[in-house]
Amino acid sequence: MRYILAVLLVVVTSWMAYDNVLSDEAPIQKLAEDAACKVQKCTEKHGMIRMARNPIGQSFDYAWKDKTVTLWCHREFYVVGTRTCTVE
């Protein structure tokens, strides 16, 4: 039983590292920008100034002339589920 639990933990951790760190971030970036645009007008000039990726999720900072929005994006249940981005 201990062996099965150890193997399951390695598999889940490997999946989270692949999914959040090594996979393509373009769809997640788009989701983060859409969430940031709900806070600030996207018609104004803005851009991403920081992105951090780790096995649990991803963090983005978008800056406008007068405001910076920080977002945290992760899967609904961290391992599986739809991705969500929330303003920190």
ABEGO torsion letter per residue (X at the ends): XAAAAAAAAAAAAAAAAAAAAABBAAAAAAAAAAAAAAABBAABBBBBABBBBBAABBBBBBBBAABBBBBBBBBAAGABEBBBBBBX
